[in-house]
């Protein structure tokens, strides 16, 4: 474990996802402990987009493109407020309009509710690109954890349904496979913040009795060709690590350009520890990858 991160582990919530109400309170408390972002130079606006999806626009002065951003939280936790620090920093560092999506949460709203909300936000962004001041050919999707899995699913759906053209996928520590049969999923049962039991619970909450399909767990997709270029970041001590690396390799084998970065000594969500040099490098690299992709 990176020594810069180790001292902060006790501050990460230990409650599992078996009780969604408690888990949401814990995540909100963790997000509140993060230093508030400097929003100087950003325009922040909350909107409601069809069919009934709340989004928060974080707009820098000169945005070449946009990213539809889906927060983490295992499909169970998170909202526009918990994701606000990251969304504003990403907008500022990448010079991109961040459309942060407050998608519906499980278990109250199971799959495909979150996917439908993410896709609706993408369609709205593309349709209103001129109003938003961005090039409709420069729209990306991205997210953390479960949100990154949702972003990958949105990209699959957009490809299959000939929907809005997506320029880029920014997938940070994505959860992509409900089967949990990789080495990291079996070995990392008690790693900080994300344990095997949490992963089991999040899929149970998200899917209920519905059999998994590629739009829920993108690793199940047979064909990954024709998808947007991707940047995939993984944490060393994360049950999701190996499925994300495998997804990246499958994208490459399907002819999709991919950047893969495995961050040594990190754990799921550790990039929130902003004082750590490794977190600063992680966050800067993700923003730089988005900036490059939207500038091409």
N, C-alpha and C positions, 0 to 999 in steps of 0.2 A: 504494500500500500504506500502511495506517495505520502511522505511524512507531513507535508503541508495540509493534507486532507484528513489525516488520521485523528487529529485533535478535535475535529468538528463532528465526528461520527455520533457522539452522544446527543447532539442537538437535533439529529434527524428523527422523525417520529417512528416509534417502534410498533404502533398499533397496526394490525393487519387489515385487510379489506373485507373481513367477514361482517363488519358493521360499517356500512357506507357513511352513516351520519358522523360517527366518531372519526373516520378516516378523513372526511372533508374538513372537519374542524382542525385536525392536526396539520393538514396541508395548508390551510389558510393561515394558521399560526406560523408555520415555517416561512411562507411567503411574506408575511408581515415583518419577519425578522430581517429580511434582506434590505439593505440600504435603499431608500427610494431613488429612482432614476432621475437624472437631470433631463428634463424635457424642454429645456431652452432650445428654440429653433424647430420644435415639432408642433404640429397641429394635431390635437387629440379630439376625436369626435365619435360618439356612439350613434349607431344606426340600427334599424330593424329592417332586415331584408326578407324577401319572400322565401318560403311561405310564412315563417315567423321566427327568423333566426337573428339573434343579437350579434352584432359585430362591433368591434372598436377599431377605428382607423387611426393609425399612427403615421403621420405624413411628414417627411422632412421637406425642406424648402424646395429642393430639386430632386424629384423622384423619377428615375428613368423607367422603372418598372414597379411591379407589385408582387408580394407573396401572400397567398392565403395561408394563414398560420393556425395550426390546430394544437391546442395545449395538451400537455401530458396529464397524467392522473389515473391511468389504468381504466379509462372509460367511465370511472366512477366518481373521480374527484376533479377539481379544477374549474376555473371560470375565467372571465375576462379580467377580473381583479388579480387573481393569483398569477396570471400570465403577463400582467401589465409590465413589470420590470424588464422581463426578457423582450417583450414586443417593442418597447420603446428603445432599448439598447440596440436591437437588431435594426430597426428603422434608421437610427442615427448612424450606426457603423457601416451599414450596407448601402445607405442612400436609397432605400426602397420604401414604398408605401407598404406597411404591414396591415393586412386585414385580419385581425385576430378574431377568431370565431368562438362564440359561446354555445357550442353544440349541446344537445340534450344528453343527459347522463343516464347510465345504467345504475341499478337495475330497474329504476322507474320507467326508463325508455330504453329498450334493448335494441340490438342490431335489427334493422339498418338505420335506426334513427340518427345516430351520430354521423354516419356516412352520408345520409341524405342531406343533413344540415351542412356538412362540409362541401358537398357537391353544389348545393344551392348557393353557398357563398362564392364558390368559384364561378358559377354561371353569372351571378350578379356582378362580380368584379369585371368579368369580360364584357358583359353587356353595357356596363357603366364606365368603361375605361376612359372615354373622352371626358366625361364629367369629373372623373377622379384625377385627370391629368396624367394618365400613364398610357404607354404604348400597349395596345391589346396583344401584341406579339411578344410582350415581355412580362408574362405572368407566370409565377412559380407557385409551387405548393410546398409546405414543409411542416415540421412539428417535432415535438419531443416524445419519446416513449410511445404510449398508445396513440398520441397525436401524430407521430411520425408514421405509425402503422396506418392510421386513417388517411394521411397524405398519400401514401403509396396506393391505398385502395381507391382514392379519388382519381389518381393518375390512371389506374387500370380502367375505371369506369368511364373516364373521359375518352380514353383510347377506344374502348369497345363500343361506346355509343356515339362516337364522332362528335364529342362535345367540345368545349373550349380547348384551344391548343395550349398546352402547358410547356413552358420553356425549360423548367428545371425542377428537380426534387431535392429538398434539403432535409435529410432524414437523420435526426440525432437520436442515437440509442433506440432504434425502432423496435417495437414488438410486432412480429410478423407471422407468428406460427403458434397456434393453440395447442399443438401436440406435445411440446416440451420434451422432445426426444434428442436434443443435441447434447454434446458433452457439457457445455456450460450450464444448460438447464438442469441437468442431473447433478452436477457437482456443486453449484453455487446455491445451496439451500438456505444459507443464513448470511448472505452478503449484506452490507449496509444498505438500508432503505428498501431494496428490492430482494425479496426472498422467494423461494419456490412456492411457498404457500400463497403469497400475494399474487403471483402470476396465475396460479390455479384459480384463486377467487375472482380475479379480474375477468378471466375468460368465462367463468361461470355466470358472473353478473351480466356480462355483455351478451352472451349467446343464449342463456337460458336453455331451453330444450331444442333450440334451432341448430341443426347440423352446420358445422363450419363450412364456409365456401370461400373462394378467393377474395371476394369483396370484404369479407370479415377478417381473413387471415391470408394476406397476399402471397405468402410462401406456398400456398396451395395452388396457385395459378400454374397451369401447364405451359403457358406461352407468355414470356416477358418481352418479346420483341416489340419494337415500335413505341416503347415508353420513353419519357423524357430523360435526358442525362441526369445523373444523380451524384450527390455528395453524401456519403454515409459515414457517420462517426459512431464508434462503439467504445464502451468502457470495459476495462480489463476484467473487473469483478462485477459482472452483470449476467444474470441468467439469460438475458436476451442476446448476449454477445455473438454467439456462434450462428444463430439464425440470421442475424443482420449481415454478418460476413458472408454467409452462404448465399443470401439474397443478392448481395453485391456481385459475387462471382457469377451467379446465374444471369444477372443483367449483362455482365461483360460477355458471357458466352452467347447471349442473344443479340449482341451487337450494339448494346447501349453503353455510351461512355460513362464511366464511373470513377470517382475518386473515393478511396477507402482510407480511413484513418482510425487505427486502433490506438487509443490513448492509454499508455501503460500507467499502472498504479492508480487508476481512477475507478469510481463505482457509479452506479446508476444515479443520475441527478447531481453528481458532485460538482458539476460546472456552476451550480448556484453558489458555491463557496468562492466569492469574487476576489477575496484577498490572496488566494492561491495562484501562483504563477502558472500552473498547468491549466487552471480554469480560464485565466486570462488568455492563454494561447488558444485554448479550445474555442472560446467565444469569438476571438478575433479571426481565427481561421474560418469558422462557419460564415461569419459576416463577409469575409473577403471572397469566399467561394460564391456566395450569392451575388455580390457586387460584380464579379467577373462574368457570371452566367447571364446576368441581365444586361451587361454592357456589350455582349457579343453581337 
